[in-house]
Amino acid sequence: MTDKHLSTQFDSELSGISTRVLEMGGLVESQVAQAVYALTNFSADIASDVLRHEDRVNTMEIEIDRDLSTIIARRQPTARDLRLLIAISKTIANLERVGDEAARIARTVQRLIDAGVSSRLRLPVNDLAHEAELAVAQLRKALDAFARLDTQKAVEVLKQDDQIDREFDGLLRKLITYMMEDPRTISTSIDLVFVAKAIERVGDHAKNLAEVIIYIVKGTDVRHNTVAAVESMVK
Amino acid sequence: MSRVLVVEDEPAIAELMAINLRHAGHEVVMASTAEQALLQVDQVLPDLVVLDWMLPGQSGLALAKRWRSQSRTRELPIIMLTARAEEPDKIAGLDAGADDYLTKPFSTNELMARIRAVLRRKAPDALDSAVEVGMLRLDPATRRVSRDTQEVRLGPTEFRLLHFFMTHPERVHSRSQLLDRVWGDHVFIEERTVDVHVKRLREALSPVSCAGMIETVRGPATASHTSSSPWRHDPDAHAVEVERSAMSWLFSRFLAGALAMVVGASLGYWSGGPVHASLIAAVLGGAVGVGTISAIDTVRGYRLIRWLAGSQEDAAPRDTGFWGEIGYRVERSIRSRERGTAQERLRLAQFLSAMEASPNGILLLDANDQIHWCNSVAADHFGLDPERDRMQPVTNLVRAPGFVAALHLPSTTEAVLVPDVRGRCTLSIVIRAYGEGLRLVLSQDVTQRERADAMRRDFVANVSHEIRSPLTVVAGFIETLSSLPLSEVERKRVLMLMGQQAQRMQTLVGDLLILAQLEGSPLPPSDRCVPLAKLFGQSKADAVALSSGRHTVRFPEECAAQIAGNESELLSALTNLVNNAVRYTPEGGRVTVSWRTRDDGSGEVSVADTGIGVDREHIPRLTERFYRVDGSRSRDTGGTGLGLSIVKHVVQRHGGELEIQSEAGKGSRFSLILPAARVRMAGPGVAGANEQRSVA
């Protein structure tokens, strides 16, 4: 994004579209954080706020997608510019899915509240909050790496993904013990398993984003490689 | 007769409403929790619900929302009753689906009037006023239907059916609607039953020729440079030299040229004499003289140009004459400009370090919202790298939607609240425009402030709830006593309830005053000793009275220790702990008070019980004002919610701490740890006691 083109108009188009992608990223970041806040605090109001903003995420995806095809058609970019645009197309698809996961969590919160599950029920929401904190941090790191085109940070994101996976497994085990102790908590626990899975997916999307960043900078597709292999490719 | 469901966790208020509602001729059903209320509504749909906001477990607000979301209860009239009198609360309550909103303390007469008003609007048939349609008149109070003076004889179901039709005229009702509204939706009967009753109703109405009135329808969020280059050469030292005008230099140059020419010419003339070419030699000599001067000038000019083309860090060539003067003047002007620049830089560096020292985050943006400069606080708040992120569009890195939206607005003065990069703090961000399209972003960490505000709001809400509830009961019963003809039994009951509530308010106000006093008064004295035995004696009397034989209460037989401090504060702390232990221990349990000195000399007063205990997660918050473990506001145990706060305050003022160990279902142990400096033991303790007497 820093290399100058003969056409400064093209430059500003590229940086403009990256900025909008990051703006969408910011929105999605806060959607996830809000959804988890709604869950830990049993707030129906915040859950419905999340669902209301879901539309904005979708609209942004469509708008950025349209601008992308306009730029490709008009400028016929090559090399790094082309990689950037392709990467953006993948990024927004990932971000939109993160938005969907946030909405899924919010809907679950609403359902739990409607079903009369009160905050007094002992649920491992704090473990969920911890998993979510990790996932949001990953997403934030990936977006920061995108803004700075920082491959080192991107590799870090790839490395830390299994932390969330471990957290998810731990939570699953915990929920199973809850369900075995008290069968009345089964339906709620299943809801929470889906929430935990949604949060775990957010982590995966952050990972995809990190791979895309390496693709923009290095031009190599690092998907489906081990983290060690990716690290040596980036060096 | 209408059925009213009262959902209220405060038994006294519930009873106040029940007495009044019964006297007004309503059937009253009571529920003290949201779960009970849901059950009641599931069984028989009431005509109206009086709903308290603060309920144990699910709040009244959530309950109202839930009822509104279900088709069966969507039309259910709800009156919200709460101690929350703030406008946003009222709005939230009404938006959640309440038809009317009343704040505590309320007047019972007003409540009754509001119940009538809501019933009139939402369920006219539940009201006992006479209805007239055409010539037909129906009076629910006397259960009579008449046309002019001619009476119509009806069965009870037909009467209800006719009442419903008359209060909902000009409308088409389906069989199932009629079943739900007239029979009640808790009744399961065959739909065709409706036909039978309609037929009977028609028959009953035909004698007064009103049968035709019923119709059957068939068929819808830079570094600076300190290189103030130590001048190797200070032109000012040089500048003390004589100031000469440029003209004098031109003249001397001209003079030197002329002199060189004359000297050259005379030398040429003198040396040309022997070869008889004096004149030619004189011209040649003059030319050589002028040429030499020019050559010297050229060399000097060249040196000056070379110096100018270079970095000008060395001193300018110190030549005499014309070129030297030019060099000197140029150098002086360059040096003075350099000094000016250096001063500017120094000022800028000071300015930036002042901004750097600011406790708030400062971020400077250029016209394209790119990061121009930021201080380390801002870098920390937003997770920026001051060097690396320069010229990066700010929204690429600070992506909080609230901040992005505020930045897109042309001008805002309002602060936006945004979580920080780690999501742990709340930042208040202000954006100000300056210069041409430049912007200044100020960020401040307001986490503490927000937290303090929340605590204050909670405290005010709790105090108002705790005080308003008993006040509501007392005021309500006074009204009831003066307006309703109560029986002797009812009157006694009402007076007893009033007495209880007055007592509760007294205790609460007492506790609040103790807390206020603890906060405002000087630290307890360290020279006055209080014998522990005396404290034990007094609190034992209290505990025994409270327990009235239901528990085994054990205090240490003898205790020679004394504690330096304020007697009344220590007594109130101990009494609070012991009374709590008695309250939260079921009948037959044990309350044990013990005293021991620890190895480090500090003393420990423990109150252990075999009561209900507390879950681990609640322990850190137990000493918060009005914190209740079960989230319920029920006053079964008679506490004010301030006891442990008082205990903690007292102990902290005495330099000690409160230790809590507890396990749900097994009992708790509350220990007052008093520092060694405040504990006096047996021997000197006696002297201390004498001393205390003499001081007193």
HADDOCK unambig.tbl for C-alpha pairs under 7 A between the chains (distance, minus, plus):
assign (segid A and resid 19 and name CA) (segid B and resid 395 and name CA) 6.74 0.50 0.50
assign (segid A and resid 19 and name CA) (segid B and resid 396 and name CA) 5.53 0.50 0.50
assign (segid A and resid 22 and name CA) (segid B and resid 396 and name CA) 5.35 0.50 0.50
assign (segid A and resid 22 and name CA) (segid B and resid 399 and name CA) 6.91 0.50 0.50
assign (segid A and resid 23 and name CA) (segid B and resid 395 and name CA) 6.53 0.50 0.50
assign (segid A and resid 23 and name CA) (segid B and resid 396 and name CA) 6.77 0.50 0.50
assign (segid A and resid 23 and name CA) (segid B and resid 399 and name CA) 5.74 0.50 0.50
assign (segid A and resid 26 and name CA) (segid B and resid 399 and name CA) 4.24 0.50 0.50
assign (segid A and resid 26 and name CA) (segid B and resid 400 and name CA) 5.35 0.50 0.50
assign (segid A and resid 26 and name CA) (segid B and resid 401 and name CA) 6.14 0.50 0.50
assign (segid A and resid 27 and name CA) (segid B and resid 400 and name CA) 6.60 0.50 0.50
assign (segid A and resid 27 and name CA) (segid B and resid 401 and name CA) 5.33 0.50 0.50
assign (segid A and resid 30 and name CA) (segid B and resid 400 and name CA) 6.74 0.50 0.50
assign (segid A and resid 114 and name CA) (segid B and resid 66 and name CA) 6.34 0.50 0.50
assign (segid A and resid 118 and name CA) (segid B and resid 57 and name CA) 6.21 0.50 0.50
assign (segid A and resid 118 and name CA) (segid B and resid 58 and name CA) 5.79 0.50 0.50
assign (segid A and resid 120 and name CA) (segid B and resid 57 and name CA) 6.54 0.50 0.50
assign (segid A and resid 144 and name CA) (segid B and resid 397 and name CA) 6.00 0.50 0.50
assign (segid A and resid 147 and name CA) (segid B and resid 396 and name CA) 5.66 0.50 0.50
assign (segid A and resid 147 and name CA) (segid B and resid 397 and name CA) 6.69 0.50 0.50
